[in-house]
Amino acid sequence: MSLTIKNLKKPFYHLASFHEVVRFFTPNWFAVTMGTGILALVLAQVALPASLLLTLARALWALNIGLFSLFTLLYLGRWLLYPQEAYKIFGHPQMSMFLGTIPMGLATIINGLISFGVPLFGCVAVDIAQQLWKIDVFLAIGCGIGVPFFMFTRQSHQLSSMTGLWLLPIVAAEVAAASGWIIAPHLIDPIQQQAMVITSMILWAFSVPVALTLLAILLLRMALHKLPPVALSATTWLALGPIGTGSLGMFLLSQQSILLTSNSIFGPYSHVVAGFGWIMGILLWGFGAWWLLLALGITCHYLRQGLPFNLGWWGYTFPLGVFTLATFKLAQLTNLSIFSTLAIGLLVLLSGIWTLVMTKTVRGAWSGKLFFAPCLQESQALNKEAEEKLL
C-alpha cells in the first residue's frame, strides 16, 4: 500500500494543544513579520506628522514587534521541547531556506526603530537599533553560509525543482546592509559611522553577487522546466527581493558616502562611492522593473488555475515592498513626478495584497490549518512506508 502526503495532513491540520502548535512551528512564519514590517516602512514614506497614515504605520510596526517576539518564543520553544524534530529542518530542501526570514524580519523592526522610534524615544532607539543590528548581521551571515553548506552536504536538489526560495538565506545579508546604511547617520561617533558604512558595503557584496548568480540560474530553470507548481506561485516574486533591496541599498550608499569624507583611506574616493551607488542603484531598479512586470504576468497566468492559499503568499509582500522603497528613494533623488506616482501606485498594490494575505493567515492560524511541519510529514511518510513494506 502506498502512502501519500495527503494522508498525513489531518493530524497536522487539527491541533489539539499549544504544545502541538510549538511542535509544528516553522520559520516560514517569520515571513509574516517581513511583510508587515515592510508595509509599515513604506507607509512611513508618505505619512505626514500627526497624520492617520503615520499612526497606522506605527501601529503596524508595533504589531510587527509583537508578532516577531511571539514567533521567536514559539520557535525557541520548539528547539527546547522537540530538538530532534527541529534539527530536521537542516536536511529539508525547502523549509531550511526560510531560516533567512528570521534576520530579515528582525531588520524591519530595526529600520522601524529609526523611522518611528527616534521621534518617540530619541537616542535610546538608535542605541537599541545598533545592538539589534549586530545580532541581525550575525544571523544573516550564519544563514548565508550555513544554509548553502547544508544544501551542498545534506540536501538533495535538482535544477528542475529550483525556485526563488534559494534566495532567502542569501538575501538576508544585503537586507542587513541596507539597515546599516539607515542607522549610520544617526550615530554620534564618526568612527562608528564609518565602520557601519564600510561593514554594510561588505555585507552587500556578501549577498548581491551570489543572488544575481542564482537569478541567472533561475531564469534558465524556468526556460527549460517552465513555471513552478501552483502551490509555489509566490516564489516567482522572491527574485524581486534581492533586486529591490540591492537597488535601495545602493541609493542609500550614495547618500551615506558623505560619512566617509573624513576617513584617511576612503575620504578621497567618497565621491566615487556616491557615483557607484547611484549608477548601480538605477541599473538594479531597471532590472527590478523588468522582473516586476514578469512576475505580474506569471501571477495572472497562475490565477487562471486557481491559487490555493498557504504561508508562501507572504512572498508577494516583502519583495514588492523593498522595490517600492527603492522607487520612493529614486523619486527623492531625482525629483521626477513619474517615480513618485509609480511609488504611490505600488504602495496601494502592496496594501491590498497585505490585507488579503493577513486576513487569510489569521483565518488559517485560528483554524490550525497553517501549523504543520513538512520536514516531519516527509519523515513520517518514509517511516510509515517502511513499516508497510515490513508487513
C-alpha positions in Angstrom: 0.0 0.0 0.0 1.4 3.4 -1.0 1.3 6.3 1.4 0.9 9.9 0.2 1.5 13.2 1.9 -2.2 13.9 1.7 -3.0 11.1 4.1 -0.7 12.7 6.7 -2.2 16.2 6.7 -5.1 15.5 9.1 -3.1 15.3 12.3 -1.3 18.5 11.4 -4.4 20.4 10.5 -6.4 19.6 13.7 -4.2 20.9 16.5 -5.3 19.9 20.0 -3.0 21.8 22.2 -0.4 24.6 22.5 2.3 22.0 22.6 1.4 20.9 19.1 1.5 24.5 17.8 5.0 24.7 19.2 6.0 21.3 17.8 4.9 22.2 14.3 6.0 25.8 14.3 8.4 26.5 11.4 10.4 29.6 10.4 8.3 30.4 7.4 6.0 32.2 9.9 8.7 35.0 10.1 7.7 35.9 6.5 4.6 37.4 8.2 6.9 39.9 10.1 8.8 40.7 6.9 5.6 41.6 5.0 4.0 43.5 7.9 7.2 45.4 8.7 7.9 46.4 5.1 4.4 47.8 4.8 4.9 49.9 7.9 8.2 51.3 6.5 6.6 52.1 3.1 3.7 53.9 4.7 6.2 56.0 6.6 7.5 57.3 3.2 4.2 59.2 2.6 3.0 59.7 6.1 2.9 63.3 7.4 3.5 64.2 11.0 0.3 63.7 13.1 -1.4 62.0 10.1 -3.6 59.0 10.1 -1.1 57.2 7.9 1.7 57.7 10.3 -0.5 56.4 13.1 -1.3 53.3 11.0 2.4 52.8 10.2 3.4 53.0 13.8 0.6 50.5 14.7 1.8 48.1 12.1 5.4 48.4 13.4 4.2 47.7 17.0 2.2 44.8 15.7 5.3 43.5 14.0 7.3 43.7 17.2 4.7 41.6 18.9 4.5 39.1 16.1 8.3 38.7 15.9 8.5 38.3 19.7 5.8 35.6 19.7 7.3 33.7 16.8 10.7 33.8 18.4 9.3 32.3 21.6 7.4 29.6 19.7 10.4 28.7 17.6 12.8 28.6 20.5 10.2 26.5 22.3 10.3 24.0 19.5 14.1 23.7 19.8 13.9 23.3 23.6 11.0 20.8 23.7 11.5 19.0 20.4 15.2 19.4 19.5 15.4 16.2 17.4 12.5 17.2 15.3 13.6 20.8 15.0 17.0 19.7 13.8 15.5 18.0 10.8 15.0 21.4 9.2 18.6 21.4 8.1 18.0 18.5 5.8 14.8 19.8 4.3 15.4 21.3 0.8 12.6 23.9 1.0 11.9 24.6 4.7 15.6 25.3 5.5 15.5 28.3 3.1 13.0 30.0 5.4 15.7 30.4 8.1 16.7 33.5 6.2 13.3 35.1 7.0 14.3 35.4 10.7 17.1 38.1 10.2 15.1 39.8 7.5 12.1 40.0 9.8 14.3 41.5 12.5 15.7 44.0 10.0 12.2 45.6 9.5 12.0 46.1 13.3 15.4 47.7 13.3 14.6 50.1 10.5 11.3 50.9 12.3 13.4 52.0 15.3 14.9 54.7 13.1 11.7 55.7 11.3 9.3 55.5 14.3 11.5 55.0 17.4 13.8 58.0 17.1 11.0 60.6 17.0 9.4 58.9 20.1 12.4 57.8 22.1 15.4 59.7 20.7 18.9 58.3 21.1 17.7 55.3 23.1 16.1 54.0 19.9 19.3 54.4 18.0 21.3 52.5 20.6 18.8 49.6 20.6 18.8 49.6 16.8 22.6 49.4 16.7 22.7 46.5 19.1 19.9 44.6 17.3 21.8 45.2 14.0 24.8 43.4 15.3 22.6 40.4 16.1 20.9 40.7 12.7 24.3 40.7 10.9 25.4 37.6 12.8 22.1 35.8 11.9 22.4 36.9 8.3 25.9 35.7 7.8 25.0 32.4 9.5 22.1 31.8 7.1 24.1 33.0 4.1 26.9 30.4 4.8 25.1 27.7 6.8 22.1 27.0 4.5 24.2 26.7 1.3 26.6 24.4 3.2 23.7 22.1 4.1 22.5 22.3 0.5 25.8 21.0 -0.6 26.2 18.3 2.0 22.9 17.1 3.3 20.1 18.0 1.0 19.0 16.7 -2.4 18.4 19.3 -5.1 17.7 19.3 -8.8 17.6 22.1 -11.4 14.0 21.2 -12.2 13.0 21.7 -8.6 14.8 25.0 -8.1 12.6 28.0 -7.0 13.1 31.5 -5.7 13.3 30.1 -2.2 17.0 29.5 -2.8 17.4 33.3 -2.5 16.0 33.7 1.0 19.1 32.8 3.0 21.4 34.7 0.7 19.4 38.0 0.6 19.5 38.4 4.4 22.9 39.9 4.3 22.0 42.7 1.9 18.9 43.5 3.9 21.2 43.9 6.9 23.5 46.1 4.8 20.5 48.4 4.0 19.7 48.6 7.7 23.3 49.6 8.4 23.2 52.5 6.0 19.9 53.6 7.5 21.4 53.6 11.1 24.8 55.0 10.3 23.9 58.8 10.0 22.2 58.6 13.4 25.3 57.5 15.3 27.3 60.2 17.1 30.8 58.8 16.8 32.2 59.4 13.3 34.4 56.3 13.6 31.3 54.2 14.3 29.5 55.8 11.4 32.3 54.9 9.0 32.7 51.4 10.4 29.0 50.7 9.8 29.0 52.1 6.3 32.0 50.0 5.3 30.7 46.9 7.0 27.4 47.4 5.2 29.4 47.6 1.9 30.9 44.2 2.7 27.5 42.7 3.6 26.1 44.0 0.3 28.9 42.3 -1.6 28.5 39.2 0.6 25.0 38.8 -0.8 24.2 40.6 -4.1 26.7 38.8 -6.5 25.6 35.4 -5.2 21.9 36.4 -5.6 22.4 37.6 -9.1 24.2 34.4 -10.0 21.2 32.4 -8.6 18.8 34.6 -10.6 20.6 33.7 -13.9 20.2 30.0 -13.0 16.6 30.6 -12.1 15.9 32.1 -15.5 17.5 29.1 -17.1 15.4 26.7 -14.9 12.1 28.4 -15.9 13.0 28.4 -19.6 13.9 24.7 -19.5 11.4 23.3 -17.0 8.7 26.0 -17.1 7.0 27.5 -14.0 7.0 26.0 -10.5 3.8 24.2 -9.3 0.9 26.5 -8.5 1.4 26.0 -4.7 4.8 27.7 -5.2 3.5 30.5 -7.3 4.6 33.2 -4.9 8.3 32.1 -5.3 8.4 33.9 -8.7 8.2 37.2 -6.8 11.1 36.4 -4.5 13.6 37.3 -7.1 12.4 40.9 -6.9 13.6 40.9 -3.3 17.4 40.9 -3.8 17.0 43.2 -6.8 14.9 45.7 -4.9 17.0 45.5 -1.8 20.2 45.8 -3.8 18.8 48.9 -5.5 17.7 50.5 -2.3 21.0 49.8 -0.7 22.9 51.4 -3.4 20.8 54.6 -3.3 21.4 54.7 0.5 25.1 54.2 0.0 25.2 57.1 -2.5 23.7 59.3 0.3 25.8 57.9 3.2 29.1 58.1 1.3 29.5 61.6 2.7 30.2 60.0 6.1 33.4 58.6 4.6 34.9 62.0 3.7 37.0 62.3 6.9 38.4 58.8 6.5 42.0 58.8 5.6 41.6 55.9 3.1 38.1 56.2 1.8 37.8 60.0 2.0 39.4 60.8 -1.4 37.1 58.3 -3.0 33.8 59.2 -1.3 32.5 60.9 -4.4 33.4 57.7 -6.4 31.5 55.7 -3.9 28.5 58.0 -4.2 28.6 57.8 -8.0 28.9 54.0 -7.9 25.9 53.8 -5.6 23.8 55.9 -7.8 24.7 54.1 -11.0 24.3 50.6 -9.5 21.0 51.7 -7.8 19.4 52.8 -11.1 20.6 49.8 -13.0 19.2 47.4 -10.4 16.0 49.4 -10.3 15.6 48.9 -14.0 16.2 45.2 -13.6 13.6 45.1 -10.9 11.1 46.8 -13.0 11.5 44.1 -15.7 11.1 41.4 -13.1 8.1 43.1 -11.5 6.3 43.1 -14.9 7.3 39.5 -15.5 6.0 38.4 -12.0 2.7 40.2 -12.6 2.3 38.3 -15.9 3.2 35.0 -14.3 0.7 35.6 -11.4 -2.1 36.3 -13.9 -1.2 33.0 -15.6 -1.5 31.2 -12.2 -4.8 32.9 -11.4 -6.4 31.0 -14.3 -5.5 27.8 -12.5 -6.6 28.9 -9.0 -4.2 29.8 -6.2 -4.5 27.7 -3.0 -3.6 29.8 0.0 -0.5 28.9 2.1 2.1 30.9 4.0 4.1 31.3 0.8 1.7 34.1 -0.2 3.7 36.4 2.1 6.3 36.1 -0.7 4.2 38.6 -2.6 4.7 41.3 0.0 8.3 41.8 1.1 9.8 41.8 -2.5 7.2 44.3 -3.6 7.8 46.3 -0.5 11.5 46.7 -0.9 11.1 47.6 -4.6 8.5 50.2 -3.6 11.0 51.7 -1.0 13.6 51.8 -3.8 11.1 53.6 -6.0 10.4 56.2 -3.3 14.1 56.7 -2.8 14.6 57.1 -6.6 11.8 59.7 -6.6 13.5 61.6 -3.8 16.9 61.6 -5.6 15.6 62.6 -9.0 12.6 64.8 -8.1 10.7 63.3 -11.0 7.0 63.0 -10.5 6.7 59.8 -12.6 8.6 57.9 -9.9 6.5 59.4 -7.1 3.3 58.4 -8.9 4.7 54.9 -9.5 5.7 54.6 -5.9 2.2 55.5 -4.7 0.7 53.0 -7.1 3.0 50.3 -5.8 2.1 51.2 -2.2 -1.6 50.8 -3.0 -1.0 47.4 -4.6 1.2 46.4 -1.6 -1.5 47.5 0.9 -4.2 45.5 -0.9 -2.0 42.3 -1.1 -1.0 42.6 2.6 -4.7 43.0 3.7 -5.7 39.9 1.7 -2.8 37.7 2.9 -3.1 38.8 6.5 -6.8 38.1 6.5 -6.3 34.6 5.2 -3.4 34.0 7.5 -5.4 34.9 10.6 -8.2 32.6 9.5 -5.7 29.7 8.8 -3.9 30.2 12.1 -7.2 30.3 14.1 -8.4 27.1 12.5 -4.9 25.5 12.9 -4.6 24.6 9.2 -1.4 26.6 8.8 0.5 24.8 11.6 2.4 21.8 10.1 6.0 20.9 9.6 6.8 19.5 6.1 10.1 18.0 7.3 8.1 16.0 9.9 5.5 15.0 7.3 8.0 13.6 5.0 9.9 11.8 7.8 6.6 10.2 9.0 5.7 9.3 5.4 9.0 7.4 5.0 8.7 5.7 8.3 5.2 4.6 7.6 6.1 3.3 4.2 9.0 1.3 5.6 6.7 -0.2 8.2 4.2 -1.2 5.5 6.9 -2.9 3.5 7.9 -4.9 6.5 4.3 -6.0 6.9 
